[in-house]
Amino acid sequence: TKVITGVTLPASIDDVKGRLPVWNFDGSSTGQAPGEDSEVCLKPRAVFRDPFRGGSNVMVMADCYTPGGEAIPTNTRAAAAAAFEKMPAEEPWFGIEQEY
């Protein structure tokens, strides 16, 4: 998740999502990419008003991809989205796994 500060929020949070860039970071420092090819790209997927900072701050949920556009192995949301697209009539459920 990335936090953007100082964004002037329009009437719709979706308008913010359309203006966000693709960010990048050194994935070798987080174990998400090898040292010789360490660039990881963050593509914004969801935008929320920041409940902690308030004001015009937003929180951005992003997926990680290689510079070539392939999902990195730890990007499990990309695999989930592909599975959901195969069964559009189904409604996925999400929840936290609980041990009893």
Secondary structure, 3 states (H helix, E strand, C coil): CEEECCCCCCCCHHHHHHHCCCEEEEHHHHCCCCHHHCEEEEEEEEEEECCCCCCCCEEEEEEEECCCCCECCCCHHHHHHHHHHHCCCCCCCCCCCCCC
